[in-house]
Amino acid sequence: MLATALLLATLSASGYSAPHEASGAPPRTLQLGGRTYADKGLVAAGRLPAGTLDFLGDTLGSFSSLAVQPGTWKRTANGYEGVLWTLPDRGRNDPEAGLFYDYAGRVERMQLRIDTTQGKAGTLGRLTMVPDKGVVLKDFNGQPFTGADPGDHTITQREVVLPSPANGAGAGKVSLDAESLQFTADGHFYIGDEYTANVYYFDAQGQLQGVIVAPPAIRPQRDGKPAFGSLAPPQSGRRNNQGAEGMGLSPDGSRLFVALQSATMQDSAQGNAAGRINTRVLVYDVTSSPTPQQPISHYVMALPAYAHDGKGKLDRTAAQSELRALDAYRFLLLARDGNGLGKDGDDPIVYKSVLLVDVAGASNLAGSPYETGTTSLLADPTGTALKPEIMPARSDELLNLLDRPQLARAGLDLETRRGPHDGLLSEKWEAMDLLPAMDPQHPNDVLLLIGNDNDFIARHCRMQGEVCDSAYDNDNRVLVYRLALP
């Protein structure tokens, strides 16, 4: 009976009515599926000033996603180095004011170094990022993408319906709100999009090669038509600004995982935003084609709910912001609240954690009406309980970022009541990558890089030659944790 209760607790959504902060010191272990995992703590950290300009002369926006280029990661006498690619989203914008720039989609290249010799004797290692180039992303016709909101207007390229502004900023270009990045072994890469929930496949020069179109259940629609814009909600499919946020390839390169940021419209319970916990995870077999049109697996997993003010009533979903696959069944998922540096107000930081997810034993919805149509997963629209025939993926917390002593080593704090200040933990942590520690004595150890998305918030901000200054800086930061993954 106890084992059954523990299993049900693992499968059920967690709720956090007060700030969920780590207790005790690392290492911290987790057992899931008969395996033992460990969080060995923060080992390095670094940042770029918020006002840094990129290779196109715009403020360098961090990091909707990041990935170290395959074949460049190596040990050095002092630690590690590699070529880091980072992904900004759609550029500085103010949707409530209808302000968007014709911001060209791009990936930023940096020389990454981690000096672990400074991490001896209990001090923290130093991470440095030096921007040196980048790649502009181009559509099938060789034209740059735009970050501008498309509204309801679309264009068609190679029989794929794509979002595109009818007029104003970015008119005639394909709109892209890039949120997830994954390289393949040959240097090509995938980018997950917020507007469409599609996955775009590019060659190493940034030229679009193909599209994995989101299935009907995921595709945003209104009155039977595409609703790709972010200013008016769709009736079904991905929620506004909640698209293909997490994506990762299995280490053998055979499976591509794509996760929505939170529940689709049809899977959202009535009431407040705590009803958006049941998100979808699609798995594609990319061994025969890099852009298959149907997933081989389709799962649901429950994200945590939390109280945005930390005072008891669950009213938000800790939406996921990044995914990294461990094999064909397990992956890490970064889930977070919306509080911290970058958000107005002084609500406490409640939840930011990396979850370990295992889909073995979960119901596979591929090809079912839950995928080919817009049938809801919910047993009743007033609650978040799934229909009895649907078994969600198992998940549990592996790493809690809200660890005051660990963060203090990197000069970070959780003191939102002090207002915006240098050192306040960012609201949005949206990027991860896993890299081998290359330690013969601990062959299962890896380094987990976690980066923030600063929304281009800088005292000295430039976007296409225009001034977009903010009242404070939200620096580009990366934290490095050491994990043991069996």
N, C-alpha and C positions, 0 to 999 in steps of 0.2 A: 504493500500500500504506500509506504514512504517513497519507494522508487518511482511509482506512478505519479505521485504528487509532485516530485521533483521534475519529472519529465514534462508534465503539464505546465509547471511554472516556467521552464525553459522555453516552451513553445509559445507561451502567452506573451502579450505585449507587456512591457514594464511601464510603470508610471512613476514620475518623480515630482512630488509636490513641493519639495525644497531643494536647494542646491545639492547636487550629487558630487561630492568631493571625495577624492581618494583618501583612504586611511592606511596607516602603516607605511613602511618604506619598501621599495622594491628590493629584491625580486618578488613578484606576485605571480602565482600560478593559477592556471585554469585547466580543468579537465572537461573535455567534450568528445563524445564518440570514442571513448576508450583511449584517448591520447592526452598527453600533458603538455601544455603550452606555458610560456613564461614571459612576463614583461620584466626586463632587467633594468629598466630606467632610462632616463634621458642621458645621452652621452655627448651630444654636441648641439650647437645652435649657431645661427648666423642671420644676418639681415642685409638688405639693400635699402638705402634711403628712399622714401616715398616719392621724392622728386626726380628720381633717375629717369632719363630719357632712353627710349629704345632705338633700334636701328632705322626707324622711320621718322624719328624726331618727336614722337608722341610720348606722353608719360607712360612708363612701363607699368602696366597693371599686373599685379600678382593675383594669385596663381589659381586659376580654376582647375588646373591639373598640372602635373609635371611628370617627367619620365627621363631617366638616364638612357642615352642612346646605346643600343646593343653593341657590344664589343669594345666599349670605351672605359668600362669600370675596371679599376685595378688597384692593387695595394701599392703603397709607396713607403719609403723609409719612415715617414711621419704620419701615415694614415691611409688616405684613399684619394683618388681623383677620377674624374670622368667628364663627359660632355652632357650637360643638363639642358633639356628642352622644357620650356614652360609655356603654358597656354593662358592668354588673357581671354576674357569673354567678349562682349559686344561693345566695349569702350565705355567711356564716361557717359552717363545718361540720367535723365530725370523724367521717368515715365508720367508722373502726375502732372508735370508741366508740358508733356508732349515733346521733350527735348531729346533728340537722338542725333548722333554724328554718323557720317558716312565713314565709319571706322573699318578699315580693311582687316579681314580675318588674317591671323598670323600666328606663328609659333616663334618664340624667342630662344636663342641659343646662348648658353653660358658655359664658361669653364668653371667646374665645380671642384673644390678641394675641401677635404675634411682633415684637420690636423688633430689627431688623437693623442699626440704626445703631451698636449696641454691638458688632456683629460686624466692624466695620472695623478695620484695622490688626492683623488676626490674632486679635483677641479674639472670644469666642463671643457670639452673639446671645442675647437673653433671651426665653423663652416664658412667658407667664402664663395661668393658667386660673382663672376666677372662677365657681364654681357659683352658678346663680341660680334654677333650677327643675328640673322633670323631668316625666316622664309614667309613670303606672302602666299596665302592660300588662294587658289584660282578654281573657278567652276569648270564645267565641261567645255565651255567656249573660250577659256583662257582669261576670263575677266575676274578681277578680285571680288570676293564676297563683301558684303556690307553688314555692319552691326545694327543698322537702322531697323526699326519695327516695320513689318510688312503690312500691318492691318490685315484685311481679308484678301488682298490681291495676290495672285499667283502667276507664275510662268511655267513653261514646260521645257525641260531639256532631256533629250534621250528617253522620252516617254515617262519621265519622273516629274510629278507636280511639285513645284518648289515655291517657297514664299519669296515675294519680291515687292518692295514699295512701288505703288503706282505713280507717286510723285514725291517731290521733296528730297530730303537726304537719301542717297542710295538708290534713287529711282532706276528701275530696270535691272538692278543687280540682285543676286540671290542673297537673302538675309540669313545670317548665321550668328547664333549666340552659343559660342563654343564652350563646352563644360567638361569634357573628358577627353583624355589623350592616351593612346596606347600604340607603341611601336611594334612592328613585326621584325623578325630576325634579319630581313633583307633591307631594312631602313625605310620601308613604307610605313604609313601610320594611319590609324583610325581616329576620328574626332566625333564625339557625341554632341548632338545639337539640342538646345532647349526649345527652340521654336517648333520644330517638327517632331522631335523625339526620334529622328533618323540618326543613322551612323554613316558618316562619310569616310571614304577610303581614298587616301592620297598617295602619290609617289613621293620620293625623297625630295623632289623639287617643289612640292606643294600643289601639283596639278591633280585635280579630282579625277579618279579612275572609276569609281562606282559608288553606289548608295545601297545601304541596307535600309529599306523603307519599313517604318514601324507598322506592325499589324493593325487591323481595324480597331481592336480594343484599346490600343495605345495612341493611335493617331487622333489629334484633336479635331473634333468636328462640331459643327453647329448647323442644324437644319439640313443634315446630310451633305454638307459641303466642308472643305478644309477650313479650319479656324486656327491658322498658324500664329496670328498676332498675339501680343502679350498684354494688350490693354482691355480686351473684352473676353470673359471666360467662355470656353467651349461648353457644350452640353455633355460631351463624352470624351474619353481619352485623357491625355496628360493635362494636369492643371496648368494654369498660367505660371510660367517660370519654374516649372517642375518637370523638366524633360529628361533626356538621357544623361543624367548627372554622373552616374558611375559606370565605369567600363573597364574590363581587364581581360587579358589573354591568359589562358592556362600556360604554365611554364613550357609545355611541349608544343605550344602554338596551335593546338587543334580546336580549342573551344574559346569562343568570345562571349563573355558575360556582359549584359547590358541591363542596368537597373534604373528605374525611374526614381526621381528624388523623393516622391511620396505617392500616396494613392491616386489612382485615376479619379475622374469626376464620378463615374458610376460606382466606384468602390468606397466613396467617402460617406461616412455616416452623417446624418443630419445633426445640426448643432454647431459646436465650435470646431476649431482647427485640430483638436485632439482626435477627431474622427477620421483623420487621414493616414492612419498608421499602416494600413495594409498595402504595401507597395509590391510592384511586379518586378521579377528578374527573368530576363530572357537569355537563353543559351543557344548560340549558333555554332554549327560545325563548319569551320573554315578551312578544312583540309583540302577540299576539292575546288572551292571557289572562295575568294576573299569576301564576296558580297552575296551570301545566300539569302534567299527571299523569305524563308520560313525558319523559325527556330526549331531545334530538335527537342528543346525542353523549355518549360514556362512555369515558373514557380511564384509563390507569394510568400512574403515574410513580413513579420510585424515589427515596425519601428517603435521606439519608446515614445510615450507621451510625457508632457511635463507642464508645470505651471509657469507661465511666462514671468510672473512676479515673484515666484518662489514662495508663495503663501498658501498653497494647498489645493486650489481648484485646477485640475488638469484642463488646459485649454489650448495647447499647441502640440504639434508633432515634431519630434527631433528628426528632421528630414536628413536623408543620407546625401553625402556630397562627394564620395569617391569609393571606388572598388578596386581591389587588387586580388587576383585569383591565386590560390595555392595549388590547386589541381582541378580535375574535372567536376569536383563536388564541393570544394571548400573555398571560401574567399573571406577577405577582410573588408569591412564596410565602415566608413567614417560617418557617424551620425552626430548631429549637433543641434543646439538651440540657436536662437537668433539674437542673443545678447552678448555685449562686449564692445570693444572699440570699433566704431563704425555705425553703431545704432544709436539713435537719439534716446535720451532718458537714462535713468540709472537703475533699471531692473537688474537684479543679480544674475550672474552667469550661472546657469542651472545644470547644463549637461553638454559635454563634448567628449565622446568616447569612440574607440575603435572596437567594433564588434567582430567576433568570429562567427561565421555563418556556415552551416552544413546543410546542403539540400538533399542528401541521401535520405530516402524515406518520405520526402515531401511529395505532394500530389503534382503530377506533371499535367499541366493544362494545355500543352501544345496541341493545336488542331481542334480544340473544343470550342463551344460557343463562347466561352470566356475569353477566347483569343480572336476568333473569326467574327465575332459580333461584339455587342456592348453589354452583355449580360453581367450583372453585378455579382461579385463574390460574396456579398453580405447575406447572412440569414435574415436579417431585418434591417431596413434602412435607418432605423433609429439607433442602432448600435454597431459596434465594430466586430462582433462575432462573425466568423466565417460560416458558410453553409457546412453542415456536418460532414459532407463527403470530401471536403477540402482540408488537407493537412498542410500547414505551413512549414517552412524551413525552420530548423533549430538554430538558435543563436544565443550568444552570451558575451559579456563584456571581457575583452582581453586587455585593453589599455584605457585608463581614465586620464585625460589630459588635465583635469582639474585637481592637480596635485601641487599644493602651494609650495612646499619645500623644493620640489623639482623645478617648478617654474621660476622660483626665486633665483636659482643658479643661473638662469638665462636672463635675469633682470626683468622678469614678467610678474604680474600680479593680477588679482581678481577684483580689485577695488573700484567697482563701477561708480560708487557714490562720490568718488573724487572727480568725476567727470572725465572727459577725454584727456589722456596724458601719456607720455612716453613710458611704455612698460605695461599698460593695460592690455590684457589678452584680447586679441582681435575677435570680433563677432564671428567671422566666416573662416573656418578651416576647411578647405575644399580639395586639397591635393595630397596624394600619397604615392610613394614608390617603394618597392621592396628590393633590397640589394644584398648579395651575400657578404657576410662579414669576413670570409676567407680566413677563418681561424681554425687551424688543424686540430686544436685542442677542443674546440666547440663547433663541430661541423654543421650543426643544425641552427646556428645563430645567424641572424640577418639584421641588417639595419633598415629601419622604417623611417623614411623621410616624410614629414608632414608639413605642408605649406599653407599659408593663409591666402585669402582673396581680399585685397584691400579696397576693391571698388574704385580704384584710381583716386583715392582720397589723399590729397597732398596740398601743402600750403602753396606750392608752386607747381601747378598742373597745366599741361599743354595738350590740346587735342586738335589736330589738323590746323595748327597755327593759332588757335583761339585759346584764351585764358579760361581755365576752369578751376580756379583756386578754391581750396577748402580752408576752414578755420584751423585745422590741425593736420599733422602728418599721421598716416597709418602705414607704417613701414612694411616692406615685403620681407616676410620672415619664414625660415625653415627650421623646424625642430627635428632632431635625429634621436630615435629611440633604438635600443637593442632588444631584440626578441629572440626567443628560442621556439622554433616551429618544427615539430616532429614530422 
